[in-house]
Amino acid sequence: STTSTAIAANPLPLYDTVPPIMEVPDSDGTLYLFSILRDGLSYLAACPTEVSPLLVLEFLHRVADIFVDYFGSPADESAIKDNFSTVYQLLEEMVDYGWPLTTEPNGLKGLIKPPTVMGKIQQAVTGGSSAIVSDELPSGTVSNMPWRAAGVKHS
């Protein structure tokens, strides 16, 4: 068939040929879809209104970078499944009403501790979450520059 011939002629899988930005007509207007592919995962954002494409694409790359920072490389499907509660908490902190909020790795690590072996054992024994959420705001969140800890003095 012509479809199998086209797939055989194209050495890249079909998901590699998807454009990063798509405009999809909808009954309520237009829906804008943004996508990136990292470590075999497709990260997708849907926006019902026009928004800066670089903002959304940069945010998707930042999410993928944070996942690699928290779960190691590659942050693939199994890493996401194994750490689902941490992924959910990270996304809760990174997005507020659809807008990027906290995307600095140091700030996020102060709010949500990266998964540890002890956390995994605790999850297996208690059936609870392996994510450890801090009870108080980290000192770096009160700094004017989120990547720099508050109260640092240089001599």
Protein Blocks (a to p, Z undefined) as FASTA:
>chain_A
ZZlmmmmmmmbdfklmpcfbdcdddfklcaddddddeehiacddddfbdcdfklmmmmmm
mmmmmmmmmnopaddfklmmmmmmmmmmmmmmmpgghiafbfcfklmmmmmccddfklmm
mmmmnopafbdcdfbdcfklmpfblkbcehiacZZ
